[in-house]
């Protein structure tokens, strides 16, 4: 184990960012669980589909499922999803930006913004900033677990009948009898 103070600062910086990424992965796992239940996907199919999907697209799917299936708790679920979408922006900074320790014990992200102009935002996080992020993602994960628990699995026919007001199952069975 090293006693070099610069190396120790760097290792601590990496540990903070690593815990951030772990916290995000836990939240994303909860999103996957909510989608699996909301869309009545088997675990194996969900693993294949969701492993190949960006988190933002997962949130679009879940938000649509909540809009169709939820009732009185839809607003709360929608707030959880919107908050997770904002958290994606934070995660992108952490995941896609070079970073390192500062002399005052913070982590500096060497961020570049170049949409319509070129900017170098000064982003430095303290240990407390990281702790707040971990707490936020843990709360979001709990919110997605609640969405998963509240979602009732349903077939696409059930969902369509709720949207258009037609009893598609009854229509299917009545046409089977006549054909």
Secondary structure as UniProt FT lines:
FT   HELIX           5..38
FT   TURN            39..40
FT   HELIX           43..51
FT   HELIX           55..69
FT   TURN            72..73
FT   HELIX           74..96
FT   STRAND          99..101
FT   TURN            103..104
FT   STRAND          107..110
FT   STRAND          122..125
FT   HELIX           127..150
FT   HELIX           156..164
FT   HELIX           168..178
//
